[in-house]
Amino acid sequence: MAKSPQPDQALLSMPSFKAMRSFVAAAKYRNFTRAAEALCVTQAAISRRRQRIRRVGV
């Protein structure tokens, strides 16, 4: 039986699409509150997603 491949750690550590979309919106509007309104999420969600991106180092 074939051995299952190991997960690609580089891919697993990448930020989520939601996090990247939040980052782009925050940059576009230069304001977390406006970015949150544009994405129909809370300002806290934008902030958390930004923190995830910073942890990865993007």
CORFEN-V275999 format. One record per backbone hydrogen bond with DSSP energy under -0.5 kcal/mol. CO is the residue of the C=O (numbers start at 1). NH is the residue of the N-H. If there is no record, write none. Layout:
# CORFEN-V275999
co = [CO | CO]
nh = [NH | NH]
This chain:
# CORFEN-V275999
co = [7 | 8 | 9 | 11 | 16 | 17 | 18 | 19 | 20 | 21 | 22 | 23 | 24 | 25 | 26 | 26 | 31 | 32 | 33 | 34 | 35 | 36 | 36 | 37 | 42 | 43 | 44 | 45 | 46 | 47 | 48 | 49 | 50 | 51 | 52 | 53 | 53]
nh = [9 | 12 | 13 | 14 | 20 | 21 | 22 | 23 | 24 | 25 | 26 | 27 | 28 | 29 | 30 | 31 | 35 | 36 | 37 | 38 | 39 | 40 | 41 | 40 | 46 | 47 | 48 | 49 | 50 | 51 | 52 | 53 | 54 | 55 | 56 | 57 | 58]
